[in-house]
Amino acid sequence: MRTILVDEDGVSRELFATHVELIRDIELVGQFSDPFQALAYAREHMIEFAVLDIEMHGTNGLDLGKELKKLYPDIMLVYVTSNPQHVVEAMKVKADYCIIKPFNREDIVDATQRARDLSHRHKNIRAVMFGRFQLFVRDELVYFSNAKSKELLALCLDHRGGEVTMQEAIDKLWPDRIYDEKVKRLYRKAVMTLQATLKEVGAEGIFAAKRGSCYANIAGIECDYYQFLKTRDSGDSLYDGNYLFDYAWGEETLAILERIAD
């Protein structure tokens, strides 16, 4: 899980970073003493897990957590505080966990274990990318009324959580169209239709759009492509030489998969 730590106390940051490096599935991608810098980073980089000190200048950790939730509805939030009374405030804003300072390694392990457990909230969402792209929510196939919105989600999942710019999406979904306002409107329609479809099936948290770009929140999504990349040396793979064969742009990833499989 892509994780940020926001705490004005340098000693606390160093202690947390030292212990979290040894914990599997946690990738500390940013440490910040300034909550506004942390928020700016989150607007440009996908975040799945945040550890926030409640007592900070400028804005407190609770307010920062609210802003992060707007960007990533399914983000896991753990709050750190030296004041036990603040735990009640954190619970009111639906914190996933709280740590009381001074904390130790066991506290950090407990918090990250909690985050890993919560990351399975999306385990009822499954994407099939080997062959024809399909999305299942609670084992029910999702119907997309707009073919381009389905393809846009497939493109975002192909990027494994990485940002897809509007220009790249248009180049791949409408390769024969001129990059003008008309085709930009088609892109925006695909985004809005995709958001509506996912909201209808209770899976809106897996897709996010910003000005000029979009991305998939892949935390906890079951996906044959991702599983193959994790266990490609196990000999137990669902890969059969097919990858998103409905989409010509899928051939780029298919070439990479062929090299890996060889």
C-alpha positions in Angstrom: 0.0 0.0 0.0 1.3 3.4 -1.0 1.7 5.2 2.3 2.4 8.8 3.5 3.4 9.9 7.0 2.5 13.5 8.1 4.0 14.6 11.4 5.8 17.7 12.5 7.8 15.7 15.0 11.0 14.5 13.2 11.8 11.9 15.8 8.3 10.3 15.4 8.7 10.3 11.6 12.1 8.7 11.8 10.8 6.0 14.3 7.8 5.2 12.2 9.8 5.1 8.9 12.4 2.8 10.5 9.8 0.2 11.6 7.5 0.4 8.6 10.4 -0.4 6.2 10.3 -4.0 7.6 6.6 -4.5 7.1 5.4 -6.3 4.0 2.9 -4.6 1.7 3.6 -1.1 3.1 5.5 1.3 0.7 6.3 4.6 2.4 6.2 7.0 -0.5 6.3 10.3 1.3 7.2 11.8 4.7 6.0 15.4 5.5 6.1 17.8 8.3 3.8 20.3 6.5 0.2 19.0 6.0 -0.2 21.3 3.0 2.8 19.8 1.2 1.3 16.4 1.9 -2.0 17.3 0.4 -0.3 18.8 -2.7 1.6 15.5 -3.1 -1.6 13.5 -2.7 -3.2 15.4 -5.5 -0.5 14.3 -7.9 0.2 10.8 -6.6 -2.1 7.9 -5.7 -2.2 7.3 -1.9 -3.8 4.2 -0.2 -2.8 4.7 3.4 -2.0 7.8 5.5 -0.6 8.1 9.0 -1.5 11.6 10.3 -0.5 13.5 13.5 -3.6 15.2 14.8 -1.8 18.2 16.4 -0.2 20.2 13.6 0.0 23.9 12.8 -1.9 25.4 9.9 -4.4 22.5 9.7 -4.8 19.6 12.0 -4.6 15.9 11.0 -8.3 15.5 11.1 -8.9 18.2 8.6 -6.2 16.8 6.4 -7.8 13.4 6.6 -11.1 14.8 5.4 -9.3 16.3 2.3 -7.6 13.1 1.6 -10.9 11.3 1.8 -12.3 13.6 -0.9 -9.4 12.5 -3.2 -9.4 8.9 -2.2 -12.7 7.7 -0.7 -11.3 4.3 0.3 -8.0 5.5 1.8 -7.0 4.0 5.2 -6.5 6.7 7.8 -4.5 6.2 11.0 -4.2 9.1 13.4 -1.3 9.7 15.8 -1.8 11.9 19.0 -0.3 12.6 22.3 -3.7 13.5 23.7 -6.0 10.6 24.4 -9.0 12.9 24.3 -8.3 13.4 20.6 -9.1 9.7 20.0 -12.8 10.4 20.5 -12.6 13.2 17.8 -10.8 10.8 15.4 -13.5 8.1 15.9 -16.2 10.7 15.1 -14.6 11.2 11.7 -14.4 7.5 11.1 -10.7 6.9 11.7 -9.5 3.4 10.9 -7.1 3.4 13.8 -5.4 5.6 16.4 -1.9 5.5 17.9 -1.1 7.2 21.2 2.4 8.8 21.5 4.9 7.7 22.5 4.4 4.7 20.4 6.5 1.6 19.9 7.1 -1.0 17.2 4.1 -3.1 18.3 1.8 -0.1 17.9 3.0 0.4 14.4 2.6 -3.2 13.5 -0.9 -3.2 14.9 -1.8 -0.1 12.8 -0.4 -1.4 9.6 -2.0 -4.8 10.1 -5.3 -3.0 10.5 -4.7 -1.1 7.3 -3.9 -4.4 5.5 -7.1 -5.9 6.8 -9.1 -2.9 5.7 -7.5 -3.0 2.2 -9.5 -6.1 1.6 -12.7 -4.1 1.5 -12.5 -4.2 -2.3 -12.1 -8.0 -2.4 -15.6 -8.3 -3.7 -14.4 -6.5 -6.8 -12.7 -8.6 -9.5 -11.3 -7.6 -12.8 -10.6 -10.0 -15.7 -8.0 -8.8 -18.1 -6.7 -12.0 -19.7 -8.9 -12.3 -22.7 -11.9 -9.9 -22.9 -12.1 -7.3 -20.2 -14.8 -7.9 -17.5 -15.6 -6.4 -14.1 -17.4 -8.3 -11.4 -18.8 -6.8 -8.2 -19.9 -9.4 -5.6 -19.6 -12.0 -8.3 -22.1 -10.1 -10.5 -21.0 -9.0 -14.0 -21.1 -5.2 -14.4 -22.9 -4.0 -17.5 -21.5 -0.8 -19.1 -24.0 1.1 -21.2 -21.1 3.1 -22.7 -18.4 1.0 -24.3 -15.9 3.8 -24.1 -16.4 4.1 -20.3 -15.6 0.4 -20.0 -12.5 0.8 -22.1 -11.4 3.8 -20.1 -11.6 1.7 -16.9 -9.6 -1.1 -18.6 -6.9 1.5 -19.6 -6.7 2.8 -16.0 -6.4 -0.8 -14.6 -3.8 -1.5 -17.3 -1.8 1.4 -15.8 -2.0 -0.3 -12.3 -3.0 2.8 -10.5 -0.8 5.1 -12.5 -2.2 8.4 -13.9 -3.8 8.3 -17.3 -3.8 11.8 -18.9 -6.8 12.9 -20.9 -4.6 13.2 -24.0 -3.4 9.6 -23.6 -6.9 8.3 -23.1 -8.1 10.1 -26.2 -5.2 8.9 -28.3 -6.0 5.3 -27.3 -9.8 5.3 -27.2 -10.3 7.5 -30.2 -7.1 7.0 -32.2 -8.7 8.3 -35.5 -10.1 11.5 -34.0 -8.4 14.9 -34.0 -7.6 16.1 -30.5 -10.1 18.9 -30.2 -13.0 20.1 -28.0 -15.4 17.6 -29.6 -13.3 14.6 -28.7 -12.6 16.1 -25.2 -16.3 16.1 -24.7 -16.5 12.4 -25.6 -13.8 11.8 -23.0 -15.7 13.7 -20.3 -18.8 11.8 -21.1 -17.0 8.5 -20.8 -15.7 9.6 -17.4 -19.1 10.7 -16.1 -20.8 7.6 -17.4 -18.1 5.4 -15.8 -18.5 7.2 -12.5 -22.3 6.7 -12.6 -22.0 3.0 -13.5 -19.6 2.3 -10.7 -21.7 4.2 -8.2 -24.7 2.2 -9.2 -23.0 -1.1 -8.3 -21.3 0.3 -5.2 -17.7 0.4 -6.6 -17.2 4.1 -7.1 -14.1 4.1 -5.0 -12.0 2.2 -7.6 -12.0 5.1 -10.1 -11.1 8.8 -9.7 -10.9 11.7 -12.1 -9.0 14.9 -11.7 -8.7 17.8 -14.1 -7.1 16.5 -17.2 -6.4 12.9 -15.9 -7.9 9.9 -14.2 -6.7 6.7 -12.5 -7.8 3.5 -10.9 -7.6 2.9 -7.1 -6.4 -0.7 -7.3 -6.0 -1.4 -3.6 -7.5 -4.7 -2.8 -9.0 -5.3 -6.3 -8.6 -8.9 -7.4 -7.2 -9.0 -10.9 -5.6 -11.9 -12.9 -3.1 -9.5 -14.5 -1.9 -8.2 -11.1 -1.8 -11.7 -9.7 0.3 -12.9 -12.6 2.9 -10.2 -12.0 3.1 -11.2 -8.4 3.4 -14.9 -8.9 4.8 -15.3 -12.4 7.5 -17.7 -11.2 5.1 -20.0 -9.3 4.0 -22.0 -12.4 0.3 -21.4 -11.4 -0.8 -18.8 -13.8 -4.1 -18.0 -15.6 -2.2 -16.3 -18.4 -2.9 -18.0 -21.8 -1.4 -15.5 -24.2 -4.5 -13.3 -24.4 -4.7 -9.8 -22.9 -7.5 -7.3 -23.4 -7.9 -8.5 -27.0 -10.8 -6.1 -27.6 -8.5 -3.1 -27.4 -5.7 -2.5 -29.8 -3.6 -0.6 -27.3 -3.6 -3.7 -25.1 -0.9 -5.1 -27.4 1.7 -2.9 -25.7 1.2 -4.7 -22.4 0.8 -8.1 -24.2 4.3 -7.7 -25.6 5.6 -7.2 -22.1 3.7 -10.2 -20.8 5.1 -12.4 -23.6 8.6 -11.5 -22.6 7.9 -12.2 -18.9 6.2 -15.6 -19.8 9.2 -16.6 -21.8 
